[in-house]
Amino acid sequence: MRAVIQRVAHASVTIGGVVKSRIGQGCLVLLGCENADTQDDIEWLAKKIAALRIFDDDQGVMNRSVTDVGGEILVVSQFTLWASYKKGNRPSYLRAGSHEVTVPLYEKFVAAMAVQLGKPVQTGEFGADMKVELLNDGPVTICMDTKNKE
């Protein structure tokens, strides 16, 4: 699994001109799944995101997690995180998981993220043409790959 985590003041997903989901302070998580992803990837990533200390404490130091600040999370599926750009200028998405595999992975990740957060997680709509709007706070943007845990 690959994720781009952005600390946001607010974020929303609009589909067909209608706002589907909206959060205030918290994290926007763009999530890309591949066929090789497992329950272990889901659990590791959900725990890591929930505990990631990217919010300021009283001294202005990034020392608090999204759970510490009572923040919200919006998870949006993003198969383009698996883009390969080695050859030519048109990205290949062969490593992106198949629809049959990634939909259940995405849904299980959202459920695991809600458990870690202790409240419901907002989502986009898998496979939809979404307009994602956000106000990146900082900006703070972290990239994670469950197969390359740095």
C-alpha positions as CSV (number, residue, x, y, z in Angstrom):
1,M,0.0,0.0,0.0
2,R,1.1,3.5,-0.7
3,A,-0.3,6.5,1.0
4,V,0.2,10.3,0.9
5,I,-0.9,11.8,4.2
6,Q,-1.5,15.6,4.2
7,R,-2.2,17.6,7.4
8,V,-5.2,19.7,6.5
9,A,-7.2,22.6,8.0
10,H,-10.1,21.1,6.0
11,A,-10.7,18.9,3.0
12,S,-13.7,17.6,1.0
13,V,-14.6,15.3,-1.9
14,T,-17.2,16.4,-4.5
15,I,-18.7,13.9,-7.0
16,G,-20.9,15.2,-9.8
17,G,-21.2,18.6,-8.2
18,V,-22.4,17.2,-4.8
19,V,-20.1,17.2,-1.7
20,K,-19.9,13.6,-0.6
21,S,-17.5,14.0,2.4
22,R,-16.0,16.9,4.3
23,I,-13.6,17.1,7.3
24,G,-12.2,19.9,9.4
25,Q,-8.7,19.7,11.0
26,G,-7.1,16.3,10.4
27,C,-5.6,14.2,7.6
28,L,-6.4,13.7,4.0
29,V,-5.1,10.2,3.1
30,L,-4.6,9.3,-0.6
31,L,-4.4,5.5,-0.7
32,G,-3.1,3.3,-3.5
33,C,-3.4,-0.5,-3.2
34,E,-1.7,-3.3,-5.2
35,N,-2.6,-6.9,-5.5
36,A,0.2,-8.0,-3.1
37,D,-1.2,-6.0,-0.2
38,T,-2.4,-7.9,2.9
39,Q,-4.1,-7.4,6.2
40,D,-0.7,-6.8,7.7
41,D,-0.2,-3.8,5.4
42,I,-3.6,-2.4,6.4
43,E,-3.0,-2.7,10.1
44,W,0.5,-1.3,10.0
45,L,-0.5,1.7,7.9
46,A,-3.7,2.5,9.9
47,K,-1.7,2.4,13.2
48,K,1.1,4.4,11.8
49,I,-1.1,7.2,10.4
50,A,-3.2,7.4,13.6
51,A,0.0,7.8,15.7
52,L,2.0,10.0,13.3
53,R,3.0,13.1,15.3
54,I,2.5,15.8,12.7
55,F,0.3,18.3,14.7
56,D,1.7,21.1,16.8
57,D,1.8,21.0,20.6
58,D,1.5,24.1,22.7
59,Q,5.1,25.1,21.9
60,G,4.6,24.8,18.2
61,V,6.5,21.6,17.8
62,M,5.0,18.7,15.7
63,N,4.5,16.4,18.7
64,R,0.8,15.4,18.5
65,S,-1.1,12.9,16.4
66,V,-4.4,13.2,14.7
67,T,-6.0,11.3,17.6
68,D,-4.3,13.6,20.2
69,V,-5.9,16.7,18.6
70,G,-9.3,15.0,18.0
71,G,-8.9,15.4,14.3
72,E,-10.7,13.8,11.4
73,I,-9.6,11.6,8.5
74,L,-10.7,11.6,4.9
75,V,-9.5,8.6,2.8
76,V,-9.5,8.8,-1.0
77,S,-8.6,5.9,-3.3
78,Q,-5.7,6.9,-5.6
79,F,-4.5,4.2,-8.0
80,T,-2.2,6.7,-9.7
81,L,0.2,6.4,-6.7
82,W,1.4,3.2,-8.4
83,A,2.4,5.1,-11.6
84,S,5.5,3.8,-13.3
85,Y,7.2,6.5,-15.4
86,K,10.4,4.7,-16.4
87,K,9.6,4.5,-20.1
88,G,8.3,7.4,-22.1
89,N,6.0,10.1,-20.9
90,R,2.7,8.1,-20.4
91,P,2.6,6.5,-16.9
92,S,1.9,2.8,-16.6
93,Y,-0.4,1.7,-13.8
94,L,0.3,-2.1,-14.1
95,R,1.2,-2.3,-10.4
96,A,-2.0,-0.8,-9.3
97,G,-4.3,-3.5,-7.9
98,S,-7.2,-5.0,-9.8
99,H,-10.6,-3.7,-8.9
100,E,-11.6,-7.0,-7.4
101,V,-8.7,-6.9,-5.0
102,T,-8.4,-3.2,-4.2
103,V,-12.0,-2.5,-3.3
104,P,-12.0,-4.9,-0.4
105,L,-8.5,-3.7,0.7
106,Y,-9.7,-0.1,0.6
107,E,-12.8,-0.9,2.6
108,K,-10.8,-2.8,5.2
109,F,-8.3,0.0,5.5
110,V,-11.1,2.5,6.1
111,A,-12.6,0.3,8.8
112,A,-9.1,-0.2,10.4
113,M,-8.5,3.6,10.3
114,A,-11.8,4.2,12.0
115,V,-10.9,1.8,14.8
116,Q,-7.5,3.5,15.3
117,L,-9.1,7.0,15.2
118,G,-12.0,6.0,17.5
119,K,-14.6,7.5,15.2
120,P,-15.9,7.2,11.7
121,V,-13.6,8.1,8.8
122,Q,-14.9,10.0,5.8
123,T,-14.3,8.6,2.3
124,G,-14.4,9.4,-1.4
125,E,-16.0,6.9,-3.8
126,F,-13.9,4.2,-5.2
127,G,-13.5,4.6,-9.0
128,A,-15.5,7.8,-9.2
129,D,-14.3,11.0,-10.9
130,M,-13.7,13.0,-7.7
131,K,-12.8,16.6,-7.1
132,V,-10.7,16.7,-3.9
133,E,-10.3,20.1,-2.3
134,L,-8.0,20.7,0.7
135,L,-6.2,23.4,2.6
136,N,-2.8,21.8,3.4
137,D,-1.8,23.0,6.8
138,G,1.9,23.7,7.0
139,P,2.3,22.3,4.4
140,V,2.8,18.9,5.9
141,T,2.8,16.0,3.5
142,I,4.2,12.5,4.3
143,C,4.5,9.6,1.8
144,M,4.4,6.0,3.1
145,D,4.8,2.6,1.4
146,T,4.1,-0.5,3.5
147,K,6.7,-2.4,1.4
148,N,9.4,0.2,2.2
149,K,9.0,1.2,5.8
150,E,11.4,4.1,6.3
